[in-house]
Amino acid sequence: MEPQTFYSKSGKEITLRVQTNNDAPALLEYINNLIDEDIDILINRKLTLSEEENYVRECSESMEKGESLHVTAWDGDILIGKSQIKFGDFKERHIAGFGISLKNGYRSDGIGKKLADVVLDWAKNQKEIEKVYLTVFGRNERAISLYHKLGFVEFGRLPDGVKSGNIYVDTIYMYLNTHS
């Protein structure tokens, strides 16, 4: 994927590009800021640079094998978003897991949709991927709305699937057919 630059709804110049190993420090700061914000992501503790470097290295190896795509979104030199998709393993190779997140101050500005479109277009061009799935916290109405706009359909719900402190939240499961 070649880098792509576009303007958000509010006029911010955003660049989308494939994640590289050099992004580990920025990705660490990004994920730890999301954790501080206590948004609806599964990770609930700050990561170390070593952990993030290992994760980024695994992502690079997966991309080199053509099994995943990890795309970052940048406002100048500030990492403001990330999306990824990864093939399933073995008999689930025809499905791929999808995820996306955006930094506070960049949500509801068209960036998430553009980022998702790039990653999902890649998935739709992979002959092997027939379905893309995701999980989302039941209270994350903004994300659920975006996923519906992208064509995702809810196929299940796990009551109290996530526990954050003393608060339980349903986990919603959604999928998208890529070749229909």
Backbone torsions as a table, in degrees:
resi	resn	phi	psi	omega
1	MET	NA	127.6	174.9
2	GLU	-79.9	147.9	176.4
3	PRO	-57.4	144.4	179.2
4	GLN	-126.7	135.3	176.5
5	THR	-116.5	138.5	178.5
6	PHE	-149.4	170.5	177.8
7	TYR	-108.1	132.4	177.8
8	SER	-71.5	172.5	179.2
9	LYS	-56.6	-33.6	-178.2
10	SER	-89.4	3.0	175.9
11	GLY	93.8	8.0	177.3
12	LYS	-74.7	136.3	176.4
13	GLU	-84.9	115.7	-174.8
14	ILE	-116.1	136.6	176.1
15	THR	-114.3	130.2	174.5
16	LEU	-105.8	133.8	177.3
17	ARG	-153.8	161.9	178.9
18	VAL	-67.4	137.8	176.6
19	GLN	-62.5	142.0	176.2
20	THR	-124.7	166.4	177.6
21	ASN	-59.5	-30.1	179.5
22	ASN	-68.3	-12.5	-178.8
23	ASP	-81.6	-4.7	-174.3
24	ALA	-52.7	-48.0	179.7
25	PRO	-61.6	-42.0	178.8
26	ALA	-66.4	-39.8	178.2
27	LEU	-65.6	-36.8	177.5
28	LEU	-63.2	-48.3	178.3
29	GLU	-60.8	-41.8	-179.4
30	TYR	-61.1	-53.5	-176.4
31	ILE	-66.1	-39.0	179.7
32	ASN	-67.4	-32.3	173.7
33	ASN	-66.2	-39.7	176.6
34	LEU	-63.5	-38.4	178.3
35	ILE	-65.5	-43.9	176.8
36	ASP	-59.2	-37.3	-179.3
37	GLU	-71.3	-18.3	-179.0
38	ASP	58.0	44.0	176.4
39	ILE	-80.3	176.8	-174.0
40	ASP	-80.8	73.9	171.0
41	ILE	-126.3	158.5	-175.8
42	LEU	-73.5	-31.5	-178.1
43	ILE	-67.9	130.1	-176.0
44	ASN	-124.7	14.0	175.2
45	ARG	-141.6	151.0	179.1
46	LYS	-65.4	145.6	179.4
47	LEU	-98.0	160.3	175.8
48	THR	-97.3	164.0	178.2
49	LEU	-61.4	-39.4	178.9
50	SER	-61.0	-44.2	178.3
51	GLU	-62.3	-43.1	-178.5
52	GLU	-68.4	-40.0	177.5
53	GLU	-61.8	-40.6	176.9
54	ASN	-63.0	-44.3	178.7
55	TYR	-60.4	-47.3	-178.1
56	VAL	-63.5	-40.1	177.8
57	ARG	-62.7	-43.5	177.1
58	GLU	-62.0	-39.7	177.4
59	CYS	-61.8	-44.9	-179.7
60	SER	-61.7	-43.3	178.7
61	GLU	-62.9	-41.1	178.9
62	SER	-64.9	-40.7	178.7
63	MET	-67.2	-38.7	178.6
64	GLU	-60.7	-32.5	178.1
65	LYS	-82.4	-4.4	-178.4
66	GLY	75.9	21.0	-175.9
67	GLU	-99.3	-4.3	-179.2
68	SER	-160.4	167.5	172.3
69	LEU	-139.2	130.3	178.5
70	HIS	-123.5	115.4	-175.8
71	VAL	-116.6	133.6	178.2
72	THR	-108.4	151.8	177.9
73	ALA	-117.3	133.2	-173.8
74	TRP	-128.1	138.7	168.8
75	ASP	-109.9	95.2	-170.8
76	GLY	66.4	-121.5	178.9
77	ASP	-102.7	15.5	179.5
78	ILE	-101.8	122.0	175.6
79	LEU	-73.9	121.3	-174.7
80	ILE	-121.0	-4.6	179.7
81	GLY	-169.2	161.3	178.5
82	LYS	-151.9	143.6	172.9
83	SER	-141.7	148.2	-179.6
84	GLN	-147.6	156.5	174.8
85	ILE	-143.4	139.1	-176.1
86	LYS	-140.8	132.9	175.1
87	PHE	-55.1	147.5	169.8
88	GLY	-74.3	171.4	-179.1
89	ASP	-101.0	151.6	170.9
90	PHE	52.4	-119.3	-176.6
91	LYS	-75.0	-2.9	174.8
92	GLU	-106.2	19.2	-178.2
93	ARG	-63.7	-21.1	-179.0
94	HIS	-82.1	-2.6	176.7
95	ILE	-118.6	156.3	-179.7
96	ALA	-136.7	141.3	176.9
97	GLY	-89.2	138.6	-175.0
98	PHE	-122.5	142.9	174.2
99	GLY	-148.4	154.8	179.8
100	ILE	-154.5	146.6	174.5
101	SER	-151.1	153.8	178.5
102	LEU	-136.9	146.4	177.5
103	LYS	-69.9	147.9	175.8
104	ASN	-56.4	139.3	-177.7
105	GLY	95.8	-7.8	-179.0
106	TYR	-122.9	3.2	-179.6
107	ARG	-84.7	155.4	179.8
108	SER	58.9	35.1	-179.5
109	ASP	-126.5	13.7	178.8
110	GLY	84.5	-5.5	-177.0
111	ILE	-72.8	-44.1	179.6
112	GLY	-60.1	-41.6	179.7
113	LYS	-63.8	-45.7	-179.9
114	LYS	-63.5	-44.0	179.0
115	LEU	-61.5	-45.8	178.4
116	ALA	-63.6	-42.3	179.8
117	ASP	-57.9	-43.2	-179.1
118	VAL	-62.5	-46.9	-177.3
119	VAL	-69.3	-42.5	-179.2
120	LEU	-70.2	-33.1	175.0
121	ASP	-62.0	-40.2	176.3
122	TRP	-59.5	-46.0	-179.4
123	ALA	-61.3	-41.7	-178.6
124	LYS	-66.2	-22.5	178.2
125	ASN	-90.1	-0.5	175.3
126	GLN	-93.5	112.7	-175.0
127	LYS	-55.0	-35.7	-175.5
128	GLU	-72.8	-28.8	-175.4
129	ILE	-80.5	116.0	178.8
130	GLU	-101.3	-29.7	-179.3
131	LYS	-140.4	147.8	172.8
132	VAL	-118.8	136.6	179.1
133	TYR	-127.1	161.4	177.1
134	LEU	-151.9	164.7	169.0
135	THR	-122.2	149.5	-179.6
136	VAL	-146.4	144.8	176.4
137	PHE	-65.5	137.2	-176.8
138	GLY	-60.9	-22.9	-179.1
139	ARG	-89.9	-3.6	-176.0
140	ASN	-87.3	72.2	-173.8
141	GLU	-62.1	-35.9	-179.5
142	ARG	-62.8	-45.2	179.3
143	ALA	-67.1	-43.3	-179.7
144	ILE	-59.7	-41.8	178.1
145	SER	-61.5	-44.4	178.1
146	LEU	-61.2	-45.2	-177.8
147	TYR	-62.0	-39.2	176.0
148	HIS	-63.1	-42.1	178.3
149	LYS	-61.7	-31.7	179.4
150	LEU	-79.6	-7.3	178.2
151	GLY	102.7	3.3	178.4
152	PHE	-71.1	147.6	-179.7
153	VAL	-123.6	135.4	176.1
154	GLU	-71.2	134.3	177.1
155	PHE	-125.9	0.3	177.6
156	GLY	-177.5	163.3	-179.0
157	ARG	-147.0	130.5	175.8
158	LEU	-105.7	107.2	179.4
159	PRO	-58.7	135.7	178.8
160	ASP	54.5	36.8	-176.9
161	GLY	-70.7	-18.7	179.6
162	VAL	-128.5	138.5	175.7
163	LYS	-121.2	118.1	178.8
164	SER	-118.1	104.3	-172.2
165	GLY	67.3	-121.1	177.0
166	ASN	-105.0	11.8	-177.0
167	ILE	-105.4	129.8	176.7
168	TYR	-101.4	141.0	179.9
169	VAL	-135.1	140.1	175.9
170	ASP	-66.3	147.2	170.3
171	THR	-101.1	126.0	178.5
172	ILE	-103.6	134.6	178.3
173	TYR	-107.3	131.5	-178.3
174	MET	-134.1	155.0	177.3
175	TYR	-141.8	162.8	178.0
176	LEU	-137.7	127.5	172.4
177	ASN	-78.1	132.8	-176.1
178	THR	-95.0	-17.0	-175.5
179	HIS	-123.5	35.6	-179.8
180	SER	-111.9	NA	NA
